[in-house]
Amino acid sequence: MNNDRSGLQRYIFIVQAVMIIALAIVLGTIGIFMNLREESRQRDLNLQNVAEAVAQSQLVSQAVSGNTTDELTEYLDTLKGSLSDIDVISVVNSSNVRLYHSNHDLIGTIFDGTMPDFESEGGYYSINDSGPSGIQRRSYAAVKLKDGHYGGFVMAIMLRSSIMAKTVRTIIIFIAVILFAILIELVISFKISGLVKKRLMGYEPDTFTAMYRTRDSILEALNEGVIALDSNGTVKFVNSAAVSMVGTGEPGNESVSDETGRKLLSETLETGKTELSVPVSSVPGTSILIDRIPVLDGESVHAAIGILHNRTEYTRLAEDLAGTRFLVDSMRANNHDFTNKLHVILGLLQMQMYDEATSYIENITMIQRETIREISHSIDVPAVAALLIGKTSRASELNVRFIFNKESSYHSEDIFIPQDALITIIGNLIDNALEAMNSSNNEYSNVKELNFGIYSHPGALLITVDDTGPGISEENITHIFDNGFTTKGDGHGTGLYLVKENVEALGGTISVESLPGTGTSFSISFTENDMKEEHKNV
């Protein structure tokens, strides 16, 4: 086993080491290249800045005009001594005479090197060249006299030897960092490879492969179905017997879905308890018993195994009995609901509240069905239509007459509004109206009516919600869209805020009109032009 351990550990270590070294070399090379390129750019910028600063000096202007002084030499010597990245500074007048050079022996000599071409290159530029000090990188800057005429030029120079020394220093630093990173990663790789081998209990993968093949052969030979789930509820193993019992039955999909596996074993994963011969009722069309067995890792549940036993013949009669009982319970529930509605109507008639009884009957029958039909035919977005149908039912429960404007029509191809935003806007506006008409603040005797309209044509959409609630006072109407503002108590104050946020995010407009004691009207509009403009501003 020791040989096996060293073999697997060595293989993992070598693979990781090769990947780490290759990645470090590639990243290091890219880093060196980018750093050297940036250094070259900064070097040229520094040379150009120094040359331009010297060229603009008053002492230099006086010197090229013929007023050479010792102050120029002293000034430029001091400047050169303070600049570690500048090897040579040279000032040449229009007669090509060196008025200053860092090598004082060259002061007063004729400059016979490459003359600058300021006309095509501009006032300053950098080139590679050679001079008395050797191969170098130099920047030229023109010296302008007071009258604007050309008076000479300044050169700021960095020698190739200095450039190479700095380049080598940068490369050495990068190589040292790369080698240190490789060393750290190799140590980590060695530890990881040892940990992997330890987790495998010293066995080679081939051994585990043989063990799994043997296990699969045994489990496939069983008549009982076997399903194994990990701690996340994912099916990790299922044999053919389990597929035939609880599988999808679809050709080419010979497996059990994770959803079905969780229905069977989720309770075991949560509780860690062993359960035997439990009837399975969560899989339609089957009649099986299951043994639920947790796989524990210490005190935590590591996995769950289910052993399925087909008991169709033994439980067919019980299933029929259960089905009959369910049908009876359902009929009782429907009968109870119907009886409640009759009791409401009977009570209203006994109290001689004939108008209320008529209104109640209309709300639960003809008007509701007509509204549902109109909504389905007028709106081609199923989610929005379903929302409105649900709100009509809610309105009926609250004894509110829900009026769906007959001229309403919404076609999604007219203008694109995200479905989630549309549902948020409409749902919150309707809920706000229903709550207002049924709140304790509604002391008015208005008939409770909610009038909803939605109208679209190519490039535009209009939504209106009108209610006959208590209305909104002048001091409150300016705050109704504030987050958390409410007159209804805790737990409210976000609905209209969300409406405004969604409308403004899409570039739409929202307006509200309210008359205390009469009702409130909300109006929301969208146009493609406003939406495009809003998109540009985002």
N, C-alpha and C positions, 0 to 999 in steps of 0.2 A: 504493500500500500504506500510505502514511503516513496518508491519509484514513481507510482502513479501521481502522488501529490506533487513531486518535484516536476514531473512532466507537464501537468496542467498549469502549475504556477509559472513555470518557465515560459510556456507558450503565451499566457496572458501578459506576462511582463514584457516579453520581446515585442509582441504586437503593440502594446501601449507605448513602449519606448520608441519604436520606429515612428509611430504616429506623432508622438510628442516632439521628437527631434525634427522630423520633417516640417511640422507646423511651426516650430520655433525658428527654424532656418528661413522659411518663407516669410513669416511675419517680421523677423529681424532684418532680412534683406529689404523688404518693403519699407521698414522703418528707417534704415540707414539711407536708402535712396531719397525718401521724402525729407529727412532731416538735412542731408547734404544740399538738396535743392533749395530748401528754405534758407540754409546758411548762405548759399550763393546769392540768393535774392537779397537777403539782409546785408550782405557784404557790399553788393553794388549800391544799395540804397545808402549805406553808411558813407561809402566813398563819394557818392554824388552829393550828399548833404554837406560833407566836409569841404569838398571842392567849391560848391556853390557858396557856402558861408565865407570861405576865404576870399573868393572872387568879389563878394559884396562888401568886404572890409574897406574902410576909408584909407588905411595905410597902404593897402595894395593898389587902390585907385591912384593915390599920390605917387606911388613908386613907378607904375607904368606910364605916368605922365612926365616922368623925368625927375621926380623929387625923391630919389632913393635915400633912405635913412637907416641908421643902425637899429632904430626902433622896430623896423619891419623884421629884421633878422631875429631880434630878441623876442618879438611877439610870436613869430611862427615857430621858433625853437621851443618856446613855452607851450604853445598849442600842440606841437608834435609830441612833446613829452607827456602830455595828458591823455593822448589817444593811443591806446594799446593796440588797436586794430589798424593803425595807419603806419606804414613803414617809411614813406617818403612823401614830402610835400614840395612842389616846385612851382615857382611863379615865373612866367616868360612874358616879355613885353612884345609889342607888335613887330619889333626888329629881330625877334627870335633870340634875344639875349636873356639868359637866366638871371633874374634879379634876386631869386632866392632858390636854394636847394638844401635839403636836409644834410647832404654832403657838401659842406661849405667850400670844398675845393672846386666845386663846379659852378659856384656863384660867379657871374660875369662871363661865362663861356657861352658859346653859341649852341642853341638847341638844334640838333640835326636829326631828331627822331621823327616819328609820324606826326604830321601837322593835323590839328583837329579840323573837321569839316562841320562847322556850326550851322551853315546854311541848310544842309540836308538833314542834320541830326537834331537841330534845336540848340538851346542854350547850354545843355550839358548832356553827357552820355558816357557809357563805359565800354571799354574794349580790352582784349588781350593783346599785349605787345611786349617788346623787349627794349631795355635801355641800359644805361651804365651800371645799374644795380642788378641786371639780369632779367629773366622772364618774369612778367608781372601782370597784374590786373590794375588798370588805371582808369580814372574818371576825369574827363575834361569839363571845365566850366569857363565860360567866356567872361572877361572883365570888361565892363562898360564904363566909359568915361562919363563925366557930368553932362556933356553935350550929346550923349547917346552913341558915340562912335566906338568902334572896336579898339580896345587898348592892349589886348594880350589875352593870356589864358592861364588858368591854374590847373595843376594836376595833383590829384590825391591817389597814392599808389600803395598797393599791398603786394609784396613780393610772392612769387610762386612758392618759395621755400616756406614762408609763413602760412600760406594757404594749405600746403601739403601737411605741415605739422598739425594744423588745426583739424584737418580732415582725418589724419591718422588718429588723433586723440579722440575724435568723435566715434570713429569705427571701433577703437579699442573699448570705449565705454559701452557701446552697444553689444559688442561681443561678450564682454564681462557680464552684462545683464542677461544676455541670452543663455550663457553657460550656467549662470546661477539659477535661472528659471528652469532649465533642463534638469539640473541636479535636483531641485525641489520636486519637479514632476516625476522624476525617476523614483525618488523615495516614496512619493505618494502611490505610484504605480505598483511598487513592490508591496506596499502595505495592502492595497486593494486586491492584488492577486492572491496574497495570503489569506485575506478575509473571504474571498470567493471560495477558495479551496476549503477553508474551515466550514463555511456554510454548506458545502457539498459533502461534509463529513469525510473528506479524504478520497471520495470516489471520483472516477473519471466520468465525463459525460456519456461515453459509450455504455458504461455500466447502467446508468440511469435509463438510457434508451432501451436497453434489453429488458429492464424491470418494467418499464411502461408498456412495452409490447406484450409482455407476459400478462400484465394486469388487464390490458384491453382485451386480450383473447379470452381471459377468464370471464370478465364482465359481459362481453358480448354473447357468451354461451349461456348466460342466465336467462330464465323466463321472466324474472322480475326486472322491472325497469329501474335504472340507477341514474340519478341526476346529482351532480356536485356543483355547488356555487361557492365562489370566493366571498370574502367579507364585504365586497362592494356590490354583491348581488348579480355578478356576471356568471353565466353558465360556463364551467370549465370542462365538464365531461358529461356526456349523455350516451347511453347505449341504445341499440336499435329497438329494444323492447320498450324503453321509455318513449322513444319517438313515435312508435305505433300507438301508444296510449294517449299521449298529451301533445304530440307534435302538430304542426300545421296541416299536414296531409297534402301539402302542395308539392308537385313534382319538381325535383331539383333543389328542394329545401328540406332535406332530411335532417332536421335538427329541432331543438326546442328553444323558443325565444327566451331572452333574458326576462321579459315581462312575465311569461308563464312560470319560469323558474322562481321568480320572486313571489308570485302568488302562492306557490307551493311551500316555500322555505323561508320567507321573510321573517316570520314569527320566531323560527328557530335561530336565525341570525341575531335577532334582537334579544331574546331571552336566554339562549344557550341551554334550553331544556330539551331532554329527549322525550319524544312522543311516539307511541306505537299504535298502529292500526287506526289512523285518523282518516275518516271519510273525506274525500276531496270533493268539494262542491264548487271550487273556483274555476274548473275547466269544463266548459259546456260540452255536452254530448258524451261524457265519459262517466264511468262508475268505478272508482278505484279507491283503494286504501293506501295510505302512505305511512312509512316509518320515517320519522324525522330525527336525524342524529347529528348533533353539533361536533365539529372538530375544534378542540380547545388548544390554545397556545398559552399555557398558564391559566389565568382567569379570563382572558379575552377569547371571543369566538373568532377563530381563524377561517373557518369555512363551515358549510353545512352539506350533509348528504341526505338525499331522499331515496328510499327504496319503495317502488310502486308495485302494488299487487292488484291485478285485474280481478274485480269481483262483480262483473256486469250481471252475470246470471243470478247471483245471490241477492243483488240489490235492486233488480228491475222492479219488483213489486213495491219495494219501499219508495223508489223514485216516483212510481205512479201515484202512490198514496200522498207523497209530499207535494206532487203537482196538483192533486185535487184539493189538498188543504190550502195551498197558495191561492188557487182560483176562488175558493170560498172566502178566504180572508180579503182578497181583492174586491169581490162583490160586496162584502160587508162594508168595506171602506167607502166604496162608491155610493152605496145605499145611505151610509151615514152622512156623506157630504150632500147628497141630494136632499135628504131629510132636513138638514140644517137650512138649506136654501128655502125649502117649503115653510119651515118654522118662521123664518124671517118674513116671508110674504104674508103668512097667516097673522103674525103679530102686527104687521103694519095695517092689515085690513081690520083687525079687531080694534085697533086704536083709531080707526076711521081716517088713517093717513093714506088716502087713496093715491094722491099724487106721488108720494114717496114710494109706494108699492109699485106703481107704474114705472117710475124712474129706475127703481132697482131691477125690475124685470128686463127693461130695455138695456140696462148696462151690462147684464150678464148674458144677453142673447143677441138680438138682432143688430144693435148698434155696434157691439164689439166685433161681430163677424164681418159687418160691412167695412169697418175701419181696417181690419186685417186684410181684407181683399183689396181695398184701395191702396194700402201701403205696399203690398206685394207687387201690384201692377205698376206703381209709380216710381219705385226705387229699384235700381238694378244691382245694388251692392248688398249681397245677402246679410252681411254682418250688421249694416245700418238698419235694414228692414227688420231683422230679428230684434234689434235693440228697441225700435219703436213699437213693435208688437208686444214686447215685454212690458214696456212702459204703459201701454193701453190697459193691460191686465192690472198693473199696479194702480193706475188711476181708478179703475173700476172698484178695486178693493177699498180705496179711500173715498169712494162716492164722488169722484170727480169726473165730469164729462170730458172725455178726450176727443177733441175735434181735429181731424186730419184734413187740412185744407184741400178741397177737391182739385184745385189748380196746381197742386204740388207735383213736381216731377224732377227727379235727379238721375242724370245719366253720367256715369264715371268718365265717358269719353269727352264730355264737354269741358271739364277742368279736373286736373289731378289734385286731389286732397288726400294725404295719407290717411288710411283707414283708422288707425289708432287715434289720430288727432280728431277726426270727425266724430268718433264715438265718444271721446272725452268731452268735446264741446257740447254735442246734443244731449248726452246723458246727464251732464251736470246742470245744464239749463233746465231740463224737464224736472229733475229731482228738486232743484231749487224752487221751481214754481209749485210743485206738489206740496213741498214742506211749508211754503208760505201760506197756501190755502188751507192747510190743516194744522197750522200752528196755534198756540194759545193766544197769540197777538191778533189773530183774525177775529175781530169783534163785529165785523160787518156781516150783513145778511145776504150778500150777493150769492147768486147761484154759482157753484164751483165749476168753472169751465177752463179748460186749457186748450188753446188754439195753436196748433203747430203747422208751420209751412216751410217747405224747402223747394227752391226754384233754381234751375240751372239752364243756361244756354251756352253755346260755345264761348269759352273764355271767361265765364263769370258764374258765381254761385251766391245765393241769398238764403239765409236761414232766419226764420222769425219764430219767437215763442211769446205768446200773450197769455196772461192769466188774470183771473178776477179776484186775486188775493187782496191783502190789506194795503198793498202799495209800499213805497219806500219814502221816508221823510227826506226833506231837502238836506238836512245836516248829515244823513247817512249815505245818500246816493253817491257822494264823491268818494266814499271809502269802501264801497261794496267789493271792489276788485283788489283790495289790500289783503295780503296773506295774513290769515288769522282773524280778520275782522268778522264779527258775527253778532247778531242779536238773538241767537237761538240757544245760547249756552255752550258749554264745553263740547268738543268733538266736532265743531263746525268751523267754517271760515276759510276753507281751502277750495271749495268747488268753483266759485266764480274766479278766484285767482288762477286756477288751472285753465279755465276757459280763456281768460285774457292772455295768459302766457302762450297757449297754443295758437290763438288767433294772430297775435303779434309776431310770433316766430315764423308764421307762414305769409306775413305781409298783408293780412286782412285787417278789417276795421270792425269795431264793435260799438254799439250805441245802446243806450237804455233810456226809456221814458217811463215815468211812474206818477200816478196820481193817488195820494192816500185815500183809502176808502173805495177806490175804483179798480185798481189793478196795476200791473207792470208789463212792459213790452220790451223785449230784447230783440235786437236786429244785428246780424253778422253778415258781412259781405266779403267776398274774395274776387279778385280779378287777376288774370294771368300777368298783366303788366306790372301790377303792384308786387306780385309774388316774385317775378323775375328781378325787380329792383331790389327787393329785400334780400334775395339770394346774392346779388352783387355786393351788397353791403356787409354780408356776413364774412 
